[in-house]
Amino acid sequence: MNAVIREILYTEEYKAYYNSLAARVQTKYDYVEQIIRTQYIVSEKFIKHLGDTDFYEARVSVGTNEYRTILFAIETRSFMESKRVLFLNSFLKKDNKQYKKEIKTAEGILAKYIKEEEQ
């Protein structure tokens, strides 16, 4: 078993989405999460930076379905240097136009998370 180098925190939005998934898809999510927790360098197959944002996406493929989870590196801008990441929201990818809406949703969830942490 590899040592844990990165902690994953979950928002309520992510937990609700994860719990709604079929067991087979949850198993793939668990696999990707294990890679995130235990690997310093994570392949773009599993984690990719989202363009001109502070966000990354976790990538899960099951059959022809592509699932995405927007995440945020908490104490640094670089995912690879981060010791803690926050899973914000997830979705089944349909097309690239969907990203703008999902990033706006992630921004709102992150703002709410930061506000709760400050209290």
Chimera marker file (.cmm) of the C-alpha trace (Angstrom):
<marker_set name="trace">
<marker id="1" x="0.000" y="0.000" z="0.000" r="1" g="1" b="0" radius="0.5"/>
<marker id="2" x="1.401" y="3.381" z="-0.986" r="1" g="1" b="0" radius="0.5"/>
<marker id="3" x="1.736" y="6.114" z="1.607" r="1" g="1" b="0" radius="0.5"/>
<marker id="4" x="-0.832" y="8.904" z="1.558" r="1" g="1" b="0" radius="0.5"/>
<marker id="5" x="0.744" y="12.133" z="0.307" r="1" g="1" b="0" radius="0.5"/>
<marker id="6" x="-2.393" y="14.093" z="-0.525" r="1" g="1" b="0" radius="0.5"/>
<marker id="7" x="-5.608" y="14.469" z="1.454" r="1" g="1" b="0" radius="0.5"/>
<marker id="8" x="-8.918" y="14.723" z="-0.396" r="1" g="1" b="0" radius="0.5"/>
<marker id="9" x="-11.721" y="16.839" z="1.049" r="1" g="1" b="0" radius="0.5"/>
<marker id="10" x="-15.268" y="16.552" z="-0.273" r="1" g="1" b="0" radius="0.5"/>
<marker id="11" x="-18.078" y="19.079" z="-0.604" r="1" g="1" b="0" radius="0.5"/>
<marker id="12" x="-21.665" y="18.051" z="0.016" r="1" g="1" b="0" radius="0.5"/>
<marker id="13" x="-22.349" y="18.530" z="-3.714" r="1" g="1" b="0" radius="0.5"/>
<marker id="14" x="-19.653" y="16.018" z="-4.609" r="1" g="1" b="0" radius="0.5"/>
<marker id="15" x="-20.830" y="13.514" z="-1.979" r="1" g="1" b="0" radius="0.5"/>
<marker id="16" x="-24.406" y="13.671" z="-3.291" r="1" g="1" b="0" radius="0.5"/>
<marker id="17" x="-23.241" y="13.099" z="-6.873" r="1" g="1" b="0" radius="0.5"/>
<marker id="18" x="-20.931" y="10.231" z="-5.894" r="1" g="1" b="0" radius="0.5"/>
<marker id="19" x="-23.708" y="8.518" z="-3.912" r="1" g="1" b="0" radius="0.5"/>
<marker id="20" x="-26.030" y="8.712" z="-6.935" r="1" g="1" b="0" radius="0.5"/>
<marker id="21" x="-23.601" y="6.781" z="-9.164" r="1" g="1" b="0" radius="0.5"/>
<marker id="22" x="-23.767" y="3.086" z="-9.995" r="1" g="1" b="0" radius="0.5"/>
<marker id="23" x="-21.387" y="0.836" z="-8.038" r="1" g="1" b="0" radius="0.5"/>
<marker id="24" x="-19.207" y="0.228" z="-11.122" r="1" g="1" b="0" radius="0.5"/>
<marker id="25" x="-18.687" y="3.978" z="-11.608" r="1" g="1" b="0" radius="0.5"/>
<marker id="26" x="-18.024" y="4.495" z="-7.878" r="1" g="1" b="0" radius="0.5"/>
<marker id="27" x="-15.308" y="1.832" z="-8.086" r="1" g="1" b="0" radius="0.5"/>
<marker id="28" x="-13.582" y="3.766" z="-10.888" r="1" g="1" b="0" radius="0.5"/>
<marker id="29" x="-13.874" y="6.997" z="-8.886" r="1" g="1" b="0" radius="0.5"/>
<marker id="30" x="-12.303" y="5.213" z="-5.904" r="1" g="1" b="0" radius="0.5"/>
<marker id="31" x="-9.415" y="4.074" z="-8.113" r="1" g="1" b="0" radius="0.5"/>
<marker id="32" x="-8.740" y="7.613" z="-9.381" r="1" g="1" b="0" radius="0.5"/>
<marker id="33" x="-8.964" y="8.975" z="-5.823" r="1" g="1" b="0" radius="0.5"/>
<marker id="34" x="-6.393" y="6.399" z="-4.683" r="1" g="1" b="0" radius="0.5"/>
<marker id="35" x="-4.001" y="7.578" z="-7.400" r="1" g="1" b="0" radius="0.5"/>
<marker id="36" x="-4.543" y="11.207" z="-6.350" r="1" g="1" b="0" radius="0.5"/>
<marker id="37" x="-3.855" y="10.322" z="-2.705" r="1" g="1" b="0" radius="0.5"/>
<marker id="38" x="-0.704" y="8.300" z="-3.261" r="1" g="1" b="0" radius="0.5"/>
<marker id="39" x="1.104" y="9.604" z="-6.372" r="1" g="1" b="0" radius="0.5"/>
<marker id="40" x="3.151" y="12.811" z="-6.499" r="1" g="1" b="0" radius="0.5"/>
<marker id="41" x="2.950" y="12.966" z="-10.275" r="1" g="1" b="0" radius="0.5"/>
<marker id="42" x="-0.452" y="12.094" z="-11.683" r="1" g="1" b="0" radius="0.5"/>
<marker id="43" x="-0.956" y="11.416" z="-15.385" r="1" g="1" b="0" radius="0.5"/>
<marker id="44" x="-3.174" y="13.740" z="-17.439" r="1" g="1" b="0" radius="0.5"/>
<marker id="45" x="-5.276" y="10.649" z="-18.006" r="1" g="1" b="0" radius="0.5"/>
<marker id="46" x="-6.545" y="11.223" z="-14.441" r="1" g="1" b="0" radius="0.5"/>
<marker id="47" x="-5.933" y="14.921" z="-13.639" r="1" g="1" b="0" radius="0.5"/>
<marker id="48" x="-5.853" y="17.877" z="-16.015" r="1" g="1" b="0" radius="0.5"/>
<marker id="49" x="-5.597" y="21.625" z="-15.434" r="1" g="1" b="0" radius="0.5"/>
<marker id="50" x="-8.635" y="23.556" z="-16.695" r="1" g="1" b="0" radius="0.5"/>
<marker id="51" x="-7.207" y="26.289" z="-18.903" r="1" g="1" b="0" radius="0.5"/>
<marker id="52" x="-7.201" y="29.811" z="-17.481" r="1" g="1" b="0" radius="0.5"/>
<marker id="53" x="-8.709" y="28.826" z="-14.138" r="1" g="1" b="0" radius="0.5"/>
<marker id="54" x="-7.425" y="27.788" z="-10.713" r="1" g="1" b="0" radius="0.5"/>
<marker id="55" x="-9.228" y="24.467" z="-11.109" r="1" g="1" b="0" radius="0.5"/>
<marker id="56" x="-8.282" y="20.971" z="-12.176" r="1" g="1" b="0" radius="0.5"/>
<marker id="57" x="-10.461" y="18.106" z="-13.300" r="1" g="1" b="0" radius="0.5"/>
<marker id="58" x="-10.343" y="14.518" z="-12.152" r="1" g="1" b="0" radius="0.5"/>
<marker id="59" x="-11.133" y="12.292" z="-15.121" r="1" g="1" b="0" radius="0.5"/>
<marker id="60" x="-13.000" y="9.015" z="-14.827" r="1" g="1" b="0" radius="0.5"/>
<marker id="61" x="-13.846" y="6.875" z="-17.859" r="1" g="1" b="0" radius="0.5"/>
<marker id="62" x="-16.336" y="4.026" z="-17.711" r="1" g="1" b="0" radius="0.5"/>
<marker id="63" x="-17.169" y="2.472" z="-21.055" r="1" g="1" b="0" radius="0.5"/>
<marker id="64" x="-18.002" y="5.362" z="-23.386" r="1" g="1" b="0" radius="0.5"/>
<marker id="65" x="-18.997" y="7.673" z="-20.527" r="1" g="1" b="0" radius="0.5"/>
<marker id="66" x="-16.606" y="10.388" z="-19.389" r="1" g="1" b="0" radius="0.5"/>
<marker id="67" x="-17.130" y="11.661" z="-15.839" r="1" g="1" b="0" radius="0.5"/>
<marker id="68" x="-15.446" y="14.808" z="-14.566" r="1" g="1" b="0" radius="0.5"/>
<marker id="69" x="-14.928" y="16.248" z="-11.097" r="1" g="1" b="0" radius="0.5"/>
<marker id="70" x="-13.744" y="19.802" z="-10.714" r="1" g="1" b="0" radius="0.5"/>
<marker id="71" x="-11.230" y="20.106" z="-7.918" r="1" g="1" b="0" radius="0.5"/>
<marker id="72" x="-9.170" y="22.794" z="-6.242" r="1" g="1" b="0" radius="0.5"/>
<marker id="73" x="-5.632" y="22.574" z="-4.826" r="1" g="1" b="0" radius="0.5"/>
<marker id="74" x="-6.047" y="24.165" z="-1.387" r="1" g="1" b="0" radius="0.5"/>
<marker id="75" x="-2.699" y="25.501" z="-0.216" r="1" g="1" b="0" radius="0.5"/>
<marker id="76" x="-0.942" y="26.014" z="-3.544" r="1" g="1" b="0" radius="0.5"/>
<marker id="77" x="-1.869" y="26.789" z="-7.137" r="1" g="1" b="0" radius="0.5"/>
<marker id="78" x="-0.155" y="23.642" z="-8.369" r="1" g="1" b="0" radius="0.5"/>
<marker id="79" x="-1.958" y="20.331" z="-7.992" r="1" g="1" b="0" radius="0.5"/>
<marker id="80" x="1.325" y="18.410" z="-7.977" r="1" g="1" b="0" radius="0.5"/>
<marker id="81" x="2.653" y="20.449" z="-5.015" r="1" g="1" b="0" radius="0.5"/>
<marker id="82" x="-0.619" y="20.296" z="-3.107" r="1" g="1" b="0" radius="0.5"/>
<marker id="83" x="-1.054" y="18.260" z="0.054" r="1" g="1" b="0" radius="0.5"/>
<marker id="84" x="-4.826" y="18.838" z="0.163" r="1" g="1" b="0" radius="0.5"/>
<marker id="85" x="-7.370" y="18.984" z="-2.648" r="1" g="1" b="0" radius="0.5"/>
<marker id="86" x="-11.064" y="19.778" z="-2.538" r="1" g="1" b="0" radius="0.5"/>
<marker id="87" x="-13.522" y="17.910" z="-4.753" r="1" g="1" b="0" radius="0.5"/>
<marker id="88" x="-16.132" y="20.514" z="-5.698" r="1" g="1" b="0" radius="0.5"/>
<marker id="89" x="-18.656" y="19.205" z="-8.223" r="1" g="1" b="0" radius="0.5"/>
<marker id="90" x="-18.982" y="16.374" z="-10.715" r="1" g="1" b="0" radius="0.5"/>
<marker id="91" x="-20.780" y="15.792" z="-13.974" r="1" g="1" b="0" radius="0.5"/>
<marker id="92" x="-21.120" y="13.416" z="-16.885" r="1" g="1" b="0" radius="0.5"/>
<marker id="93" x="-19.320" y="15.090" z="-19.783" r="1" g="1" b="0" radius="0.5"/>
<marker id="94" x="-21.541" y="15.642" z="-22.782" r="1" g="1" b="0" radius="0.5"/>
<marker id="95" x="-19.618" y="18.321" z="-24.667" r="1" g="1" b="0" radius="0.5"/>
<marker id="96" x="-16.978" y="21.026" z="-24.154" r="1" g="1" b="0" radius="0.5"/>
<marker id="97" x="-19.580" y="23.815" z="-23.916" r="1" g="1" b="0" radius="0.5"/>
<marker id="98" x="-20.664" y="22.340" z="-20.583" r="1" g="1" b="0" radius="0.5"/>
<marker id="99" x="-17.414" y="23.372" z="-18.884" r="1" g="1" b="0" radius="0.5"/>
<marker id="100" x="-18.280" y="27.074" z="-18.535" r="1" g="1" b="0" radius="0.5"/>
<marker id="101" x="-21.419" y="26.247" z="-16.560" r="1" g="1" b="0" radius="0.5"/>
<marker id="102" x="-19.644" y="23.653" z="-14.413" r="1" g="1" b="0" radius="0.5"/>
<marker id="103" x="-16.759" y="26.032" z="-13.645" r="1" g="1" b="0" radius="0.5"/>
<marker id="104" x="-19.260" y="28.716" z="-12.549" r="1" g="1" b="0" radius="0.5"/>
<marker id="105" x="-20.889" y="26.127" z="-10.293" r="1" g="1" b="0" radius="0.5"/>
<marker id="106" x="-17.467" y="25.175" z="-8.878" r="1" g="1" b="0" radius="0.5"/>
<marker id="107" x="-16.664" y="28.848" z="-8.201" r="1" g="1" b="0" radius="0.5"/>
<marker id="108" x="-19.892" y="29.200" z="-6.212" r="1" g="1" b="0" radius="0.5"/>
<marker id="109" x="-19.233" y="26.024" z="-4.226" r="1" g="1" b="0" radius="0.5"/>
<marker id="110" x="-15.652" y="27.121" z="-3.494" r="1" g="1" b="0" radius="0.5"/>
<marker id="111" x="-16.817" y="30.567" z="-2.317" r="1" g="1" b="0" radius="0.5"/>
<marker id="112" x="-19.323" y="28.893" z="0.017" r="1" g="1" b="0" radius="0.5"/>
<marker id="113" x="-16.637" y="26.497" z="1.300" r="1" g="1" b="0" radius="0.5"/>
<marker id="114" x="-14.204" y="29.370" z="2.007" r="1" g="1" b="0" radius="0.5"/>
<marker id="115" x="-16.892" y="31.343" z="3.813" r="1" g="1" b="0" radius="0.5"/>
<marker id="116" x="-17.764" y="28.330" z="6.007" r="1" g="1" b="0" radius="0.5"/>
<marker id="117" x="-14.075" y="27.715" z="6.791" r="1" g="1" b="0" radius="0.5"/>
<marker id="118" x="-13.621" y="31.331" z="7.909" r="1" g="1" b="0" radius="0.5"/>
<marker id="119" x="-16.401" y="31.030" z="10.473" r="1" g="1" b="0" radius="0.5"/>
<link id1="1" id2="2" r="1" g="1" b="0" radius="0.2"/>
<link id1="2" id2="3" r="1" g="1" b="0" radius="0.2"/>
<link id1="3" id2="4" r="1" g="1" b="0" radius="0.2"/>
<link id1="4" id2="5" r="1" g="1" b="0" radius="0.2"/>
<link id1="5" id2="6" r="1" g="1" b="0" radius="0.2"/>
<link id1="6" id2="7" r="1" g="1" b="0" radius="0.2"/>
<link id1="7" id2="8" r="1" g="1" b="0" radius="0.2"/>
<link id1="8" id2="9" r="1" g="1" b="0" radius="0.2"/>
<link id1="9" id2="10" r="1" g="1" b="0" radius="0.2"/>
<link id1="10" id2="11" r="1" g="1" b="0" radius="0.2"/>
<link id1="11" id2="12" r="1" g="1" b="0" radius="0.2"/>
<link id1="12" id2="13" r="1" g="1" b="0" radius="0.2"/>
<link id1="13" id2="14" r="1" g="1" b="0" radius="0.2"/>
<link id1="14" id2="15" r="1" g="1" b="0" radius="0.2"/>
<link id1="15" id2="16" r="1" g="1" b="0" radius="0.2"/>
<link id1="16" id2="17" r="1" g="1" b="0" radius="0.2"/>
<link id1="17" id2="18" r="1" g="1" b="0" radius="0.2"/>
<link id1="18" id2="19" r="1" g="1" b="0" radius="0.2"/>
<link id1="19" id2="20" r="1" g="1" b="0" radius="0.2"/>
<link id1="20" id2="21" r="1" g="1" b="0" radius="0.2"/>
<link id1="21" id2="22" r="1" g="1" b="0" radius="0.2"/>
<link id1="22" id2="23" r="1" g="1" b="0" radius="0.2"/>
<link id1="23" id2="24" r="1" g="1" b="0" radius="0.2"/>
<link id1="24" id2="25" r="1" g="1" b="0" radius="0.2"/>
<link id1="25" id2="26" r="1" g="1" b="0" radius="0.2"/>
<link id1="26" id2="27" r="1" g="1" b="0" radius="0.2"/>
<link id1="27" id2="28" r="1" g="1" b="0" radius="0.2"/>
<link id1="28" id2="29" r="1" g="1" b="0" radius="0.2"/>
<link id1="29" id2="30" r="1" g="1" b="0" radius="0.2"/>
<link id1="30" id2="31" r="1" g="1" b="0" radius="0.2"/>
<link id1="31" id2="32" r="1" g="1" b="0" radius="0.2"/>
<link id1="32" id2="33" r="1" g="1" b="0" radius="0.2"/>
<link id1="33" id2="34" r="1" g="1" b="0" radius="0.2"/>
<link id1="34" id2="35" r="1" g="1" b="0" radius="0.2"/>
<link id1="35" id2="36" r="1" g="1" b="0" radius="0.2"/>
<link id1="36" id2="37" r="1" g="1" b="0" radius="0.2"/>
<link id1="37" id2="38" r="1" g="1" b="0" radius="0.2"/>
<link id1="38" id2="39" r="1" g="1" b="0" radius="0.2"/>
<link id1="39" id2="40" r="1" g="1" b="0" radius="0.2"/>
<link id1="40" id2="41" r="1" g="1" b="0" radius="0.2"/>
<link id1="41" id2="42" r="1" g="1" b="0" radius="0.2"/>
<link id1="42" id2="43" r="1" g="1" b="0" radius="0.2"/>
<link id1="43" id2="44" r="1" g="1" b="0" radius="0.2"/>
<link id1="44" id2="45" r="1" g="1" b="0" radius="0.2"/>
<link id1="45" id2="46" r="1" g="1" b="0" radius="0.2"/>
<link id1="46" id2="47" r="1" g="1" b="0" radius="0.2"/>
<link id1="47" id2="48" r="1" g="1" b="0" radius="0.2"/>
<link id1="48" id2="49" r="1" g="1" b="0" radius="0.2"/>
<link id1="49" id2="50" r="1" g="1" b="0" radius="0.2"/>
<link id1="50" id2="51" r="1" g="1" b="0" radius="0.2"/>
<link id1="51" id2="52" r="1" g="1" b="0" radius="0.2"/>
<link id1="52" id2="53" r="1" g="1" b="0" radius="0.2"/>
<link id1="53" id2="54" r="1" g="1" b="0" radius="0.2"/>
<link id1="54" id2="55" r="1" g="1" b="0" radius="0.2"/>
<link id1="55" id2="56" r="1" g="1" b="0" radius="0.2"/>
<link id1="56" id2="57" r="1" g="1" b="0" radius="0.2"/>
<link id1="57" id2="58" r="1" g="1" b="0" radius="0.2"/>
<link id1="58" id2="59" r="1" g="1" b="0" radius="0.2"/>
<link id1="59" id2="60" r="1" g="1" b="0" radius="0.2"/>
<link id1="60" id2="61" r="1" g="1" b="0" radius="0.2"/>
<link id1="61" id2="62" r="1" g="1" b="0" radius="0.2"/>
<link id1="62" id2="63" r="1" g="1" b="0" radius="0.2"/>
<link id1="63" id2="64" r="1" g="1" b="0" radius="0.2"/>
<link id1="64" id2="65" r="1" g="1" b="0" radius="0.2"/>
<link id1="65" id2="66" r="1" g="1" b="0" radius="0.2"/>
<link id1="66" id2="67" r="1" g="1" b="0" radius="0.2"/>
<link id1="67" id2="68" r="1" g="1" b="0" radius="0.2"/>
<link id1="68" id2="69" r="1" g="1" b="0" radius="0.2"/>
<link id1="69" id2="70" r="1" g="1" b="0" radius="0.2"/>
<link id1="70" id2="71" r="1" g="1" b="0" radius="0.2"/>
<link id1="71" id2="72" r="1" g="1" b="0" radius="0.2"/>
<link id1="72" id2="73" r="1" g="1" b="0" radius="0.2"/>
<link id1="73" id2="74" r="1" g="1" b="0" radius="0.2"/>
<link id1="74" id2="75" r="1" g="1" b="0" radius="0.2"/>
<link id1="75" id2="76" r="1" g="1" b="0" radius="0.2"/>
<link id1="76" id2="77" r="1" g="1" b="0" radius="0.2"/>
<link id1="77" id2="78" r="1" g="1" b="0" radius="0.2"/>
<link id1="78" id2="79" r="1" g="1" b="0" radius="0.2"/>
<link id1="79" id2="80" r="1" g="1" b="0" radius="0.2"/>
<link id1="80" id2="81" r="1" g="1" b="0" radius="0.2"/>
<link id1="81" id2="82" r="1" g="1" b="0" radius="0.2"/>
<link id1="82" id2="83" r="1" g="1" b="0" radius="0.2"/>
<link id1="83" id2="84" r="1" g="1" b="0" radius="0.2"/>
<link id1="84" id2="85" r="1" g="1" b="0" radius="0.2"/>
<link id1="85" id2="86" r="1" g="1" b="0" radius="0.2"/>
<link id1="86" id2="87" r="1" g="1" b="0" radius="0.2"/>
<link id1="87" id2="88" r="1" g="1" b="0" radius="0.2"/>
<link id1="88" id2="89" r="1" g="1" b="0" radius="0.2"/>
<link id1="89" id2="90" r="1" g="1" b="0" radius="0.2"/>
<link id1="90" id2="91" r="1" g="1" b="0" radius="0.2"/>
<link id1="91" id2="92" r="1" g="1" b="0" radius="0.2"/>
<link id1="92" id2="93" r="1" g="1" b="0" radius="0.2"/>
<link id1="93" id2="94" r="1" g="1" b="0" radius="0.2"/>
<link id1="94" id2="95" r="1" g="1" b="0" radius="0.2"/>
<link id1="95" id2="96" r="1" g="1" b="0" radius="0.2"/>
<link id1="96" id2="97" r="1" g="1" b="0" radius="0.2"/>
<link id1="97" id2="98" r="1" g="1" b="0" radius="0.2"/>
<link id1="98" id2="99" r="1" g="1" b="0" radius="0.2"/>
<link id1="99" id2="100" r="1" g="1" b="0" radius="0.2"/>
<link id1="100" id2="101" r="1" g="1" b="0" radius="0.2"/>
<link id1="101" id2="102" r="1" g="1" b="0" radius="0.2"/>
<link id1="102" id2="103" r="1" g="1" b="0" radius="0.2"/>
<link id1="103" id2="104" r="1" g="1" b="0" radius="0.2"/>
<link id1="104" id2="105" r="1" g="1" b="0" radius="0.2"/>
<link id1="105" id2="106" r="1" g="1" b="0" radius="0.2"/>
<link id1="106" id2="107" r="1" g="1" b="0" radius="0.2"/>
<link id1="107" id2="108" r="1" g="1" b="0" radius="0.2"/>
<link id1="108" id2="109" r="1" g="1" b="0" radius="0.2"/>
<link id1="109" id2="110" r="1" g="1" b="0" radius="0.2"/>
<link id1="110" id2="111" r="1" g="1" b="0" radius="0.2"/>
<link id1="111" id2="112" r="1" g="1" b="0" radius="0.2"/>
<link id1="112" id2="113" r="1" g="1" b="0" radius="0.2"/>
<link id1="113" id2="114" r="1" g="1" b="0" radius="0.2"/>
<link id1="114" id2="115" r="1" g="1" b="0" radius="0.2"/>
<link id1="115" id2="116" r="1" g="1" b="0" radius="0.2"/>
<link id1="116" id2="117" r="1" g="1" b="0" radius="0.2"/>
<link id1="117" id2="118" r="1" g="1" b="0" radius="0.2"/>
<link id1="118" id2="119" r="1" g="1" b="0" radius="0.2"/>
</marker_set>
